[in-house]
Amino acid sequence: MRTLTKETCQILKFNQKNALLFEVLYRLLTGPLYLFLLNKGLKWSLKMAGYSYLTAGNIGYFFLKPGTIVMILVIGIIGILFLALETGCLLTLFQGAAYFRKLSVGEIFLGGLSKLSDEIKKKNWRLGLLILADYGISNLYLIYRVLTHVKPLNFVMSELMKQNAGRLAVCAAVVLVILVVVPGLYTFYTCMIEQKSFRDGYRRSRRLIKGHLANTVFLLGGYYAGLIVLLHVIYIFCILVAAVGMSLFTDNRLALAILPAVGDRIELVLIFLASMALALGNFAALSVQYYQYSNRLSREPRWDFSYPSRKSFRGRILGAGVAVAAALSLFFLFNLVRNGSAITDDILTEIQITAHRGSSKSAPENTMAAMELAVENLADFVEIDVQETADGVVVLGHDSTLKRVAGVNRTIGSYTLEDLQDLDVGKWFSKEFEGERIPTLAEIMEFCKGRVKMNIEIKNLGKDSPLPDKVVELISDFQMKEQCVITSTRLSYLSRVKELDPDIRTGYIISAAYGDYYSDDDVDFISIRSSFVSGKLVEAAHEKGKAIHAWTVNNKSEMERMKMLGVDNIITDYPVLAREIVYRERATETLFEYLRLILK
C-alpha cells in the first residue's frame, strides 16, 4: 500500500501543471454552462408544473410532474456526458503519464473527446451511469455540504435525516451504490482504453480488484479523508481571518450578519476546489492500480513509475496556499461590505432579507442614502415605492402627499420632476441628511444593479395609470429582470405586468389572509402582514408554488417566528438584526460566540 501511495504521488507530479490547468479550465467552462442549463431547465419545468417557486411544500408534487421528469432526464444526460468527457480526459492524462509522456491541455481534451465518442458508438450507456455513481460516491461529503445550502432540499434532507427510516434509506442507498461502484472501479479503463463492452469491462474490473480490495479501499478512503480534513483546516483558517477582519473594521452586530454570508461563499469556493482535487487524486490512484494490477494479472513485471526526481517546492506551495486562503477571506469580506449580498437566484436560497424602503431606520426612506445603507447592511432586497410625476417620470415615494417627508401638502403627481428636485426629503429625518432629494427609479436601478435585488411596489394611481407599463419598460432597459420583482395592492396592475412580460415575478400585497388568493396565475408570491402569517398559510401557499414575503417584521420575537414558520422573505426596517436572527442557529450575542458555533 505504501508503494501504491508513493506511485500515486509520482504520477500526479509528473504532469502536474497541465493537469491542474486542464482541470481548472474544464470546470470553469462546464460548471457555469451546466448551472445555466440547470437554471433554465428548472424554470421551464416550474412553468410547466404551474409553480412560481420550488418549496418544501410542493417539491414532492413537482418531481412527479411530466415536465419535471423530462427536465431531469435531459439535464441528467447532459451531466453524464460532461462527467464522461472529464473521465476520458483524465484517463488520457494519466495514460500519457504512465508512458512518460507529458500531454498538453489540447491533447488531453482531444484524447478524452475521442474516448467519449468511442463509448457513444459502442452504446456503452451503462458506463455513463457507473461514472455518475462513482462521482457521486467520491464527492459524497461535498454533495452533502452543497445540499445543506440549497432550499428547499436542505429542509427535505433535514427532515429525512431526523427519521430513523430516512437515515436507514440513505445509508442503504449509499451502501448499494458502493457495492456496485467498487468492483467496477477499473471499468473506465477497460472500456475506454481496452475498448471492451460494458459487460466485459466490468467483469475484467472485478478480476483486477480481486485480492486487492482492502488496499484499494484504504488508499482511496485515506485520500478522501485527508482531503476533507484539509478542507476543514483551510475553512477554519479562512473564517478566523474573516472574523479578525470584521472585529477590526465593523461593529459587533454587523459582523454577526456578515460572518455567515462570508462563510457560505468561502465554503462553496473550497468545495469547488476540493472537487477538482478529488477528481485528479481519484484517477491518479486508480491509474496506478490499474496498470500494476493488470501487469500482475498477466504475470508481467511491475509497471515502472520511477520518474526522474525533482526539487521539492513544498515550502513555497504551503506559503502560497496560506496567502491565497487569507486573500480569499479578505476579498469576500471586502466584497460583502462594499457591494452587499451577491445577486443569486432566490428559488433555491435561504430566507431572504428585504430592507423596507431602504434602511429606513438609519436614513430617510425611499432615498439614495437609504439604498446605500441597505447594501452596507447586507440586505438581499430593497423595497421601494414608486409613483409618477406630472411630466410622466417614475420616482420614489410612499405617501399620498409629501407632507410627512417634505412638509408640503401636495401629491408627487402634482409636481414636475424639475420642481420635485427642489424639495428636501432628508431634513425631516435628521440634519445629517439635509439636502437629500427624491430619486428617480432609473437612478435607483442604476445604483442597485449588480449590488442588491429590488422589490418595486407600484402605488395604486387608478386603473388607467401607465405606471405599470413604465416600470416594466425600465426593468427591460436596465436588463434587471432577474434582479427585480414587482408588487402592488392592485391585482390588475400585476396582470398588466404579466401581459407585458410573463417572466417578471409579481407579488400581491395584502393586509389580511382571506380566500384562495395564492392560486392566481398572475401572482408569484404573497406579500402579507406578518401578524397574519401562520404555518397553515405558508404550507398552503408553498403547495401552490407561491412564496411568502412577510412585512414589516421589526422585533426579534417576530423574526424568530417567521424563521420558524419558514417564510421566504422578511421585510424589515432592521436588515442587520434580521440577518443575525435568520442565520444563527441559537442565541449568540457576540462575534466570538458565533464563531464557536459556526466552526462546530
PyMOL commands that set and color helices and strands:
alter all, ss='L'
color gray80, all
select helices_A, chain A and resi 2-14+16-49+59-64+66-98+105-121+125-138+140-147+153-162+164-184+187-192+198-209+213-249+252-297+314-339+346-348+368-376+403-406+412-414+417-420+431-433+441-448+467-477+491-500+517-519+530-532+535-543+556-565+575-583+591-598
alter helices_A, ss='H'
color red, helices_A
select strands_A, chain A and resi 352-356+381-388+394-396+453-458+484-488+505-510+525-529+547-551+569-572
alter strands_A, ss='S'
color yellow, strands_A
deselect
rebuild
show_as cartoon
